[in-house]
């Protein structure tokens, strides 16, 4: 299984999975270790074991692709700003606008 391709092809599913455990919103910070542990947990739920060092390598490659697509902005070597919004947040915002 190509784990990096799995994440790239299902990135919104991965981020929604990650969002359950970690605070993750548009314009929020995302940390390398959070992504690393989310990758380990995500694949564990798929009965695929990912070791810590492998998760770090996958995370850095995944982040590199997200930076190139301008979905993340590097703040330092361990922190990125999220430049995309989540579908659930958009629905909530639309519902809130409808009430006004």
C-alpha positions in Angstrom: 0.0 0.0 0.0 1.3 3.4 -0.9 0.5 5.3 2.2 1.4 8.7 0.8 -0.9 8.2 -2.2 -3.6 7.1 0.2 -3.3 10.4 2.2 -3.1 12.5 -1.0 -6.2 10.8 -2.6 -8.2 11.1 0.6 -6.9 14.2 2.2 -10.2 15.7 3.3 -11.2 12.4 4.9 -7.8 12.3 6.6 -8.2 15.9 7.9 -11.7 15.3 9.1 -10.4 12.2 10.9 -7.6 14.3 12.3 -9.9 17.1 13.3 -11.7 14.8 15.8 -8.7 14.5 18.0 -6.8 17.8 17.2 -8.0 21.4 16.9 -7.9 22.0 13.2 -9.7 24.8 11.5 -9.2 27.2 8.6 -6.3 29.6 9.5 -5.3 27.5 12.5 -1.9 26.1 13.1 -1.0 22.5 12.3 2.0 20.8 13.9 4.2 18.1 12.5 3.8 15.8 15.5 0.0 16.1 15.4 0.1 15.0 11.7 2.6 12.2 12.5 0.4 10.8 15.2 -2.7 11.2 13.2 -1.1 9.2 10.3 -0.2 6.4 12.7 -3.8 6.4 14.1 -5.4 6.7 10.7 -3.6 3.7 9.3 -4.0 1.7 12.5 -7.8 2.0 12.0 -7.2 0.5 8.5 -5.2 -2.4 10.2 -2.0 -1.0 8.6 0.9 -0.6 11.0 3.0 2.6 10.5 6.1 3.1 12.7 7.1 6.4 14.1 10.0 7.1 11.7 7.9 6.1 8.7 5.1 8.3 9.8 7.5 11.3 10.0 8.7 10.6 6.5 5.2 10.3 5.2 4.1 13.4 7.1 6.9 15.5 5.6 6.2 14.3 2.1 2.5 14.9 2.5 3.1 18.4 3.9 5.5 19.3 1.1 2.7 18.5 -1.4 0.2 20.6 0.6 2.7 23.5 0.6 3.1 23.3 -3.1 -0.7 23.4 -3.5 -0.8 26.4 -1.2 -3.0 24.5 1.2 -0.5 24.9 4.0 1.9 27.8 4.7 5.1 27.1 6.6 5.5 29.1 9.8 8.6 27.2 11.0 10.1 23.7 10.6 7.4 22.2 12.8 4.3 24.4 12.2 2.1 25.3 9.3 -1.0 27.5 8.8 -4.1 25.8 7.3 -5.2 27.7 4.2 -8.3 25.6 3.4 -11.7 25.3 5.1 -13.5 22.1 6.0 -16.9 21.2 4.5 -18.5 20.9 8.0 -17.5 24.5 8.8 -18.9 25.8 5.6 -22.3 24.2 6.3 -22.3 25.6 9.8 -21.5 29.1 8.5 -24.2 28.9 5.9 -26.7 27.8 8.6 -25.7 30.7 10.8 -26.0 33.2 7.9 -29.5 31.8 7.2 -30.6 32.6 10.8 -29.5 36.3 10.4 
